[in-house]
Each structure stands twice: as C-alpha cells, then as structure tokens.
Amino acid sequence: MIEVALLSVVVLVILLTLGVPLPYCFGGGLMVMYFAGDVFMKGNMLWGFQQLGNPVLLAIPLFVLAGTIMSVSGIAASLLNFVNIFVGHLRGGLGVVATISCALIGAISGSGLTGVAAIGPLLIPEMEKQGYPRAYATALIANASLLGLLIPPSVTMIVYGWVTDTSILACFLATLGPGLLIMTSFSSVNLWLARKFPLILAPRLEGAEFKAEVKSRGIKATPALLMPVIILGGIYGGIMTPTEAAAVAVIYAIPVGFLIYKGLDFKTFIGAGKEASTSVGTIMLMILFSMILSQMFVLESIPQAIVESIFSVTDNKVLLLILINILLFLVGMIVNDVTAIILIAPLLLPLMEAIGISPIQFAAIMGVNTAMGGVTPPYASILYLGARIGKVPVTQVIRPAMLLIVTGYLPVVFLTSFWGDLSLFLPRFFGYA
Amino acid sequence: MNRFVSILLTTMICLVALGQFVQVITRYVLEIPVMGLEESLLYPTLWLYMLGAMNASRENTHIKANVLEIFLKTPRQHAILAVIAEFCSLVIAGWLTYWAWDFMRYSLRVGKESPTLYIPTIFVDAALLIGMAVMMLYTIMHLVKHLKAAMNPVETTS
C-alpha cells in the first residue's frame, strides 16, 4: 500500500507543478488512492464534511476576517508610529520597527499575509526614503510578516493541533519562543546590515518632547495594542476558546476600524468581508480534501509503514531530525503552510514520537519550517506578495530574502529541533506539557 | 454580480462571527447559554466555506503552486499549460462532484436532523454538492477561455 500512497503523492506534486488549484491536487491524490489502492471513497465525503463543521476550525475564518479588517482599517500606521518613537532614531531602527510591527500584527491576525499586506505599503516607501535598498526592505518585511504564523494566535497551529489532537494552546506557546528568536535575529541582522546603507536618520526626541510623543502615539495605538491582550488574555485566562476569542476580535475590530482608526467605510468593509470569505473558502476546501487524503493514509497505516521503512535504514535521532527538516524545507518550497501541516503532520508524528520528540515540540518544528516555506521559492507566496506590494522584481528580492532565511530561519530551525526547551519551556510553564 | 457576491459573503462571515460573539456573551457574561445556537451556526458556517470556494473559482484565485509557469516564456506556452491544468482540474472536479452527489443521496435517504432544533441537515449537506457543481462549471469556463487563448497566441492568459 505504501507504493500506492507514494504514487498518490507523486501525482499530487505533478498536479501542483502544472498549476492545478490545490484542492483539486488533493482530489487527484484521492483518485489514485481510490483507483489504484482499492480505498473506499463512500462515506469519506460525509466524514470530511462533518469534520469541516468542527468549531475549532471556525477560528480560522474569524482570525482571517479580524486580520483583514485590521489591515485595511489603519491599525498598522498607529502601531508603526508607536514602535518608531523608541527605535526609529537608531541606525537601522526603521528595519527593527518593521520587524516588531509585523510580530505585533501577527499577535492579532494569526496569518503570515496580514503583516506584509498592512506594513508593506506603509513602510517599504518610508524605508527607501531613509536610504534602505527597496529590495532589501521588501525582503525584510516579507520575512518578518511570517512571524504571524509563530506569534500566537496562529492559524497553522490551530490546524496542527486539530489534525494531531494536540492542545492548541500548547502549540501556540511552543512557537512563541522560536518566533521571538527569529524576530531578534532579523532585528540584529538588520542593524548589522544597516551600517553599510547610506541612511538619513530621524531626529532623536528627548525629555518632555519624547514623553509627549509617547503619550500621544500611545493613546492612538492603545485600541490596536488591546487586541492581542483581549485575544491572548481571553484564551490563556481560560475565559474563551480560540474560536470565541477570534469572534470577539472581529466584533472589536469593526467599531475600532470604523470609528477610531477610520480606515473602514462601507466599501472597504464589504471588500474586506469578501476577501476574507474567499480566502477562507480556498483554505477550507483544501482542508476538506487534504484531510480526507490524510485520513486514507492513516487508515491504511502509511505512517507506521514510513516509521518502519525509515527505521530499517537508520534510527539515529540526529540524522532523522536533519532528514525531516530537509523534507519539511522541500515541502515548504512547493506547498503552503496549512497544506504542509495537514499532509505531513499526521504522517510524521508517529516517527517523531518514536524518536522522543513530543507532539508539542514537533508543532514548533513544523511551525518554523512552514513559516520559512512562505519565502522559499518556487512557492513563496508571501515573498511574491511582498514583491508585488514593494513594486520590486522578485529576482531582486530573492537575494536579500535568502540572506535573512540563512541568518534568521535556519538557525532557529536547528535550535527548535535540537533544543527542546526552546519550544517546551512555555507550554510546561503554563501547565500544558 | 461582484457587489452582490461581496455583500453576500460579508453578511455570511459577519453572521457567523456575531453568532459566536452572542454565544460568548450569553455563556460567560449573562450565564444563560442559548440552546441550539452552536448547531444552528453550523449552517451559515459551512455555506460560507462553500460560497467562498465558489467565489475563488469565479475569480480564479484558488491557491496554486504554478511551479512550471516560471520556466515558460511565451503567452502561448502559458496558455497551453493553463489548458492542461484546467483539464486536469475538470476531470478531478467531475469525480469529486460525483462523490458529493453520492453524499447528498445518502443525506436525503437518511433524513437526518440537528439534535436540538431538529433542522434537517440536508440544508447544509446540499452546500457541498452545489459548491462542487458550481466550481466545476467555472472550471469549464476557464478551460474554454484558455483554449481560446492557446489557439490565438496574440491573446494572453490571466
């Protein structure tokens, strides 16, 4: 049966390469399993559709909507202005502002798209004006935008927790450490690179002027900064589930966008609603078919067969972790984050557990790898979106993006894989592991 | 059409968010949980997913990897690749629609109802068949468009 499963994956990859929409790529994989593997399709649609109605998954559309509303409502500008007052005057400070703002946006939206969509149009021209190369500014914001997948709440961790039956709150905490480390790494690399850029720095505010600016910009940013407090406080205070917190975030974001930041009007609101719903439709259809395919693999004991096949070659933990990271890197190059998790997590989890990696640590390993996948071509959706927003050819963005991947993501992938405490400390501290 | 779709989708997603919000308020603030609210939310939620997917097919904005496209140079090559991709999509969509129909027949035969409010589940199960059928129709439309572009190299594909 493992041969049929492999054939199914090969067909899936071929369809992906051809440019077939992702849900149909999984449909192609299902066809192979059905026709070549004598797997029953009857009942699978029923099972898959019922799974789609799970309240846990409802958090995805709601976080997507909250993120979309916030990205068009002008929240990003208030966050940028607030962070800018502390580090904007430093050499390379604006790059740090971009990185931290993307992380803050990530703590609201749960996706990798919102950061680049909300911060990019504001900060790329501003960074260029200050003397940063436009391609570098674009690459930095695209890379930092993916912190949204690591700073809780995170859509990918909701999906991971759901498919592997792991505590979603533990998964959120598992990726926080690596996310903060990547944020620090991007900020440091940016400060180091900025030494060579011919930058024109903003004047440093001091004394009463500084205090007045902190107060004024702080008041403007408060509604935006309150959002992660409501979401994360609600979830970790044990008051709400992630889905309920997402709904509260949406209901909070609407008046904030209309009345406080005033970036929302009827037209942009309807546009945001349509955009969010369409994104959700594409994600959910993909989840439906990839989940059925994944379930077929599990029912046919493919994960166990993989464990046995791999253990017949080697049972060296270090080697296996390196191989798994290479596999995740390659998968991230051709599919998006949610797909990679649905397809790979149930298949590899038994192997990870067999070598002593807990599902929570594996959540962090998958989280960092799939985030990196958003900026690794050929399927580098966030990098391409960044290039489009920054109005820079993709070919120019790739070089600085690779530099940030090598200095930011790769060391953290390594640390997350081989230093369990990085991802397990917080879940243990809060009693989830 | 675009405006109608935008309003419909926005209404659906806001309805779902509002339903969840009401649940939070009634359960945690007022401490009087509304019976059947969660199960009744399932109906707009699953319709939202399928309507969103249908709109993605209409706009041709489903997530694609398009790896091969990077290596192609001329509009004709792009159009031919798009024809192949749409043809594959059509075959798969047809097969999946057949199984959605199979699921719908089962749902009609069983006549299941929701546990608290006794709402027939066929109202939500129908979303899968309708969604798949509409997406298949849009795939046919895209296929025809790309075929025309492939036969007329002057035109470019989207």
Interface residues (C-beta under 8 A of the other chain):
Chain A: L15 L16 T17 L18 G19 V20 P21 L22 P23 Y24 G27 G28 L30 M31 M41 K42 N44 M45 L46 F49 L52 G53 P55 L58 P61 L62 L65 I239 M240 T243 E244 A246 A247 V248 V250 I251 F269 I270 G271 A272 G273 K274 A276 S277 T278 S279 V280 G281 T282 I283 M284 L285 M286 F289 I334 V335 N336 T339 P378 Y379 S381
Chain B: R3 V5 S6 I7 L9 T10 T11 M12 I13 C14 V16 A17 L18 G19 Q20 F21 Q23 V24 Y28 E38 L41 L42 T45 L46 L48 Y49 M50 L51 G52 A53 M54 N55 A56 S57 E59 T61 H62 I63 K64 A65 N66 V67 L68 E69 I70 L81 A82 I84 A85 C88 S89 I92 A93 W95 L96 W99 A100 D102 F103 Y106 S107 V124 D125 L128 G131
